Amino acid sequence: MVVTHTIRDALLWGRERLQAAGVDTAVLDTRVLLAHALNCDPATLYRRPEYAVLPQVQAQFCGLVESRAQGTPVAYLTGQKEFYGLDFAVDRGVLIPRPETEMLVQRGLELLTAVTAPKVVDVGTGSGALGVTVAKHRPDAEIWATDVSSAALNVAKRNATYHDVLSRIHFSQGDLLTPLPRGVGGTIDLILANLPYIPESEIVLLPREVRAEPSVALNGGVDGLDVYRRLIPSACAYLKPGGHLLMEIGLGQAIPLLNIVHAEGLSGWHEYDLAGRERVIFACCS
């Protein structure tokens, strides 16, 4: 273990260790990991640089930095990730929520602006980031969240409990929309889907910290659209007329996926994110 007597020492050592390991976000990651070990706000680190770091905290911090140097995502090390201004618990059984996915929530909430007591489905909920966020912003919404993984559902339920929306979310284990009760057919206003869309051949090219996330949440088959091909045909059975299915996608997938949407008799369009990349597909049931 490297001895890091003060906060300044620890920040310097952590940054150098992560930079040597090729971590592009070495400065930020070091700050987050040290704040986690000290159980303090990251801003405190710069206010008290001479604060002594106790030996047990040194040991914890050094272990965290070494794990990060080996490719473990910061969110798995701290057990949490911020999404849409809310804190979410995460572990190795769920995909880590990402800032670009906030666009999916934002557009979904916009579509629900004129809808009273909306019914929403978060398909492949993972950590519950989409469903819980919508529930938090729309106290009148009723939400169904599905996932094939019982471990993921447990994490999502924890997050729903933490944000006090558990009573308004129905969690069900199963594939895509199949766990939904028959009674909701034709009544859903919005389906949100951040499903696996990485082409199988590109998985090995992803950064190692991304490859550390569950493969079932990343691998979308040969062209990345296998799961969406299964989802889209069943969507209209659950959406009410004028209801929307919103799907997160990757680079170059807008046209192929819109072709699938149109072939199923849905109207559809796509939007770009702030980086100019294809990000969200809108499909509307007439």
KARAFEN-V758353 format. One record per residue. N is the residue number from 1. RES is the residue in one letter. PHI is phi in whole degrees, 0 to 359 (* if undefined). NEAR is the number of other ideal C-beta (glycine too) atoms within 8 Angstrom. Layout:
n=N res=RES phi=PHI near=NEAR
n=N res=RES phi=PHI near=NEAR
This chain:
n=1 res=M phi=* near=5
n=2 res=V phi=276 near=6
n=3 res=V phi=282 near=6
n=4 res=T phi=235 near=12
n=5 res=H phi=294 near=6
n=6 res=T phi=236 near=11
n=7 res=I phi=302 near=13
n=8 res=R phi=300 near=8
n=9 res=D phi=300 near=11
n=10 res=A phi=296 near=14
n=11 res=L phi=297 near=13
n=12 res=L phi=294 near=8
n=13 res=W phi=296 near=11
n=14 res=G phi=298 near=16
n=15 res=R phi=299 near=11
n=16 res=E phi=295 near=8
n=17 res=R phi=294 near=12
n=18 res=L phi=287 near=15
n=19 res=Q phi=297 near=9
n=20 res=A phi=295 near=7
n=21 res=A phi=273 near=9
n=22 res=G phi=83 near=5
n=23 res=V phi=276 near=10
n=24 res=D phi=293 near=4
n=25 res=T phi=256 near=7
n=26 res=A phi=300 near=11
n=27 res=V phi=295 near=7
n=28 res=L phi=296 near=7
n=29 res=D phi=298 near=13
n=30 res=T phi=299 near=14
n=31 res=R phi=298 near=11
n=32 res=V phi=295 near=11
n=33 res=L phi=290 near=16
n=34 res=L phi=291 near=14
n=35 res=A phi=299 near=13
n=36 res=H phi=295 near=10
n=37 res=A phi=295 near=10
n=38 res=L phi=274 near=12
n=39 res=N phi=57 near=5
n=40 res=C phi=222 near=7
n=41 res=D phi=286 near=5
n=42 res=P phi=306 near=8
n=43 res=A phi=297 near=6
n=44 res=T phi=298 near=10
n=45 res=L phi=299 near=14
n=46 res=Y phi=272 near=6
n=47 res=R phi=278 near=6
n=48 res=R phi=228 near=8
n=49 res=P phi=296 near=10
n=50 res=E phi=266 near=7
n=51 res=Y phi=299 near=7
n=52 res=A phi=287 near=6
n=53 res=V phi=263 near=13
n=54 res=L phi=295 near=6
n=55 res=P phi=306 near=5
n=56 res=Q phi=292 near=6
n=57 res=V phi=286 near=10
n=58 res=Q phi=304 near=13
n=59 res=A phi=297 near=9
n=60 res=Q phi=297 near=9
n=61 res=F phi=297 near=16
n=62 res=C phi=299 near=11
n=63 res=G phi=295 near=8
n=64 res=L phi=295 near=12
n=65 res=V phi=296 near=14
n=66 res=E phi=296 near=9
n=67 res=S phi=296 near=9
n=68 res=R phi=295 near=15
n=69 res=A phi=297 near=11
n=70 res=Q phi=274 near=7
n=71 res=G phi=108 near=8
n=72 res=T phi=287 near=10
n=73 res=P phi=299 near=10
n=74 res=V phi=303 near=10
n=75 res=A phi=299 near=10
n=76 res=Y phi=289 near=12
n=77 res=L phi=285 near=12
n=78 res=T phi=268 near=9
n=79 res=G phi=79 near=8
n=80 res=Q phi=206 near=9
n=81 res=K phi=208 near=10
n=82 res=E phi=277 near=7
n=83 res=F phi=214 near=13
n=84 res=Y phi=54 near=8
n=85 res=G phi=81 near=4
n=86 res=L phi=243 near=10
n=87 res=D phi=270 near=7
n=88 res=F phi=236 near=14
n=89 res=A phi=286 near=11
n=90 res=V phi=222 near=13
n=91 res=D phi=215 near=9
n=92 res=R phi=292 near=7
n=93 res=G phi=270 near=8
n=94 res=V phi=227 near=15
n=95 res=L phi=292 near=10
n=96 res=I phi=282 near=11
n=97 res=P phi=301 near=11
n=98 res=R phi=239 near=6
n=99 res=P phi=303 near=5
n=100 res=E phi=295 near=9
n=101 res=T phi=285 near=13
n=102 res=E phi=300 near=9
n=103 res=M phi=298 near=12
n=104 res=L phi=297 near=14
n=105 res=V phi=293 near=13
n=106 res=Q phi=302 near=9
n=107 res=R phi=294 near=12
n=108 res=G phi=296 near=15
n=109 res=L phi=297 near=11
n=110 res=E phi=297 near=7
n=111 res=L phi=294 near=11
n=112 res=L phi=269 near=14
n=113 res=T phi=306 near=6
n=114 res=A phi=266 near=3
n=115 res=V phi=261 near=8
n=116 res=T phi=268 near=4
n=117 res=A phi=48 near=7
n=118 res=P phi=292 near=12
n=119 res=K phi=250 near=13
n=120 res=V phi=230 near=18
n=121 res=V phi=241 near=15
n=122 res=D phi=253 near=14
n=123 res=V phi=268 near=12
n=124 res=G phi=70 near=13
n=125 res=T phi=296 near=16
n=126 res=G phi=60 near=14
n=127 res=S phi=287 near=16
n=128 res=G phi=87 near=16
n=129 res=A phi=304 near=14
n=130 res=L phi=290 near=14
n=131 res=G phi=296 near=16
n=132 res=V phi=294 near=16
n=133 res=T phi=295 near=12
n=134 res=V phi=298 near=17
n=135 res=A phi=298 near=15
n=136 res=K phi=292 near=9
n=137 res=H phi=271 near=6
n=138 res=R phi=232 near=11
n=139 res=P phi=299 near=5
n=140 res=D phi=267 near=6
n=141 res=A phi=275 near=13
n=142 res=E phi=248 near=9
n=143 res=I phi=230 near=15
n=144 res=W phi=247 near=14
n=145 res=A phi=235 near=15
n=146 res=T phi=239 near=18
n=147 res=D phi=196 near=12
n=148 res=V phi=284 near=8
n=149 res=S phi=261 near=11
n=150 res=S phi=292 near=6
n=151 res=A phi=296 near=9
n=152 res=A phi=296 near=14
n=153 res=L phi=298 near=13
n=154 res=N phi=296 near=8
n=155 res=V phi=294 near=16
n=156 res=A phi=298 near=18
n=157 res=K phi=294 near=11
n=158 res=R phi=300 near=9
n=159 res=N phi=291 near=14
n=160 res=A phi=295 near=15
n=161 res=T phi=295 near=8
n=162 res=Y phi=300 near=8
n=163 res=H phi=266 near=10
n=164 res=D phi=60 near=5
n=165 res=V phi=233 near=11
n=166 res=L phi=302 near=8
n=167 res=S phi=291 near=4
n=168 res=R phi=251 near=9
n=169 res=I phi=239 near=14
n=170 res=H phi=263 near=7
n=171 res=F phi=264 near=12
n=172 res=S phi=220 near=9
n=173 res=Q phi=269 near=10
n=174 res=G phi=157 near=8
n=175 res=D phi=276 near=6
n=176 res=L phi=50 near=11
n=177 res=L phi=266 near=13
n=178 res=T phi=298 near=8
n=179 res=P phi=284 near=9
n=180 res=L phi=292 near=12
n=181 res=P phi=292 near=4
n=182 res=R phi=300 near=5
n=183 res=G phi=296 near=5
n=184 res=V phi=268 near=11
n=185 res=G phi=303 near=8
n=186 res=G phi=76 near=8
n=187 res=T phi=240 near=8
n=188 res=I phi=278 near=13
n=189 res=D phi=275 near=12
n=190 res=L phi=208 near=15
n=191 res=I phi=244 near=15
n=192 res=L phi=253 near=15
n=193 res=A phi=220 near=12
n=194 res=N phi=247 near=11
n=195 res=L phi=259 near=12
n=196 res=P phi=302 near=11
n=197 res=Y phi=223 near=12
n=198 res=I phi=277 near=12
n=199 res=P phi=303 near=10
n=200 res=E phi=306 near=10
n=201 res=S phi=291 near=6
n=202 res=E phi=266 near=9
n=203 res=I phi=301 near=12
n=204 res=V phi=291 near=6
n=205 res=L phi=270 near=4
n=206 res=L phi=290 near=10
n=207 res=P phi=305 near=5
n=208 res=R phi=299 near=7
n=209 res=E phi=291 near=9
n=210 res=V phi=287 near=9
n=211 res=R phi=295 near=11
n=212 res=A phi=284 near=10
n=213 res=E phi=278 near=12
n=214 res=P phi=302 near=10
n=215 res=S phi=298 near=7
n=216 res=V phi=295 near=8
n=217 res=A phi=267 near=10
n=218 res=L phi=244 near=14
n=219 res=N phi=283 near=9
n=220 res=G phi=258 near=15
n=221 res=G phi=89 near=10
n=222 res=V phi=304 near=7
n=223 res=D phi=251 near=9
n=224 res=G phi=86 near=15
n=225 res=L phi=247 near=13
n=226 res=D phi=303 near=11
n=227 res=V phi=291 near=13
n=228 res=Y phi=293 near=15
n=229 res=R phi=300 near=9
n=230 res=R phi=278 near=9
n=231 res=L phi=285 near=15
n=232 res=I phi=303 near=13
n=233 res=P phi=299 near=8
n=234 res=S phi=269 near=11
n=235 res=A phi=297 near=15
n=236 res=C phi=294 near=10
n=237 res=A phi=291 near=8
n=238 res=Y phi=250 near=14
n=239 res=L phi=285 near=14
n=240 res=K phi=282 near=9
n=241 res=P phi=305 near=6
n=242 res=G phi=88 near=7
n=243 res=G phi=286 near=12
n=244 res=H phi=237 near=14
n=245 res=L phi=249 near=16
n=246 res=L phi=247 near=16
n=247 res=M phi=230 near=13
n=248 res=E phi=279 near=13
n=249 res=I phi=225 near=14
n=250 res=G phi=246 near=9
n=251 res=L phi=301 near=5
n=252 res=G phi=81 near=7
n=253 res=Q phi=259 near=13
n=254 res=A phi=298 near=10
n=255 res=I phi=296 near=7
n=256 res=P phi=302 near=10
n=257 res=L phi=286 near=14
n=258 res=L phi=296 near=12
n=259 res=N phi=299 near=8
n=260 res=I phi=293 near=12
n=261 res=V phi=303 near=13
n=262 res=H phi=292 near=10
n=263 res=A phi=296 near=6
n=264 res=E phi=269 near=10
n=265 res=G phi=82 near=6
n=266 res=L phi=262 near=14
n=267 res=S phi=278 near=8
n=268 res=G phi=198 near=11
n=269 res=W phi=203 near=7
n=270 res=H phi=226 near=13
n=271 res=E phi=228 near=9
n=272 res=Y phi=262 near=7
n=273 res=D phi=274 near=10
n=274 res=L phi=293 near=3
n=275 res=A phi=273 near=5
n=276 res=G phi=81 near=5
n=277 res=R phi=256 near=8
n=278 res=E phi=304 near=10
n=279 res=R phi=227 near=12
n=280 res=V phi=231 near=13
n=281 res=I phi=258 near=13
n=282 res=F phi=256 near=12
n=283 res=A phi=233 near=14
n=284 res=C phi=241 near=11
n=285 res=C phi=270 near=13
n=286 res=S phi=276 near=7
